[in-house]
Amino acid sequence: MKKILLAAATATILSSCGTQKEAAQSTEEATTVAVVEMETEMGEEIEEETEIEPVISTVIDGHLRGLHNKDAFMEAPYSTWFVPEYESYTPDATVVNDLKTAMNGVEVRAFMGTWCGDSKRETPKFFKLMDQVGFDADNINLIAVDRSKQEPVALVDGFDVKRVPTFIFYRDGEELGRFVEYPRETLEKDIFKIVSGADYKHSYED
């Protein structure tokens, strides 16, 4: 038997696009307290209190937060930067064709911030590329984060995201590699190297 009680608390966080860029402050109501009662195998009831955070898709201080898809960027004010970048980007047709096979069985976890210039540049290109490849959008989990890149905790924790955008590619649950902030060559060539198993280091790896 489970009973969940929700309560909000305010957390103030310091944030930035990358570790060497100017930080700014933001607030978010996010903490959830859960009181859970459960029966043990011996038939006894135990009660334990845990902090959990709901999975959210919302807007805070004018910025997207949580899980979103391409449709969110087609609405104002995000469309003012998303649509021009999407329409002006023309990926290499040969690499697009190669990716149609190389992306088989791949899942993507993409972290970005609508407050971040690098994310505004690369995220529209990423979606344009995936559209041309014919990649199933259901295999893309896009998480919009705060400036600290630590919220929402339930979606960010454990992924070691230090800069955005960060696009992480998986096959059979194993990380193949990640694209971080800007390409070594071009977005499509970098992604092809990652998913094809070629030697690749992202822009902040030595």
NORJOBEL-V976302 format. One line per field, one symbol per residue. ss: DSSP state (~ for helix, > for strand, _ for the rest). phi: phi as a letter, one per 30 degrees, with the letter a starting at -180 (. if undefined). Layout:
# NORJOBEL-V976302
ss = ???
phi = ???
This chain:
# NORJOBEL-V976302
ss = _________>>>>>>________>>>>>>__>>>>>>>>_____>>>>>>>>____>>>>__>>>>>>_~~~~_____~~~~~~~~~~____~~~~~~~~~~___>>>>>>>____~~~~~~~~~~~~~~~~~___~~~>>>>>________~~~~_________>>>>>>__>>>>>>>______~~~~~~~~~~__________
phi = .bbcccbcbcbcbcbadbdccdcbcbbbcbdbcccccbcdddidcbbbcbcbbddbbbbbhicdbjdbbeedddcdcdddcddddddddbdddddedddecddeicbbcccbbdccdddddddddedddddddiddddcccccdcdddibbdedccejchdcbbdbcccbbhicddlbcbiaddcbeddddddddciddabddccd
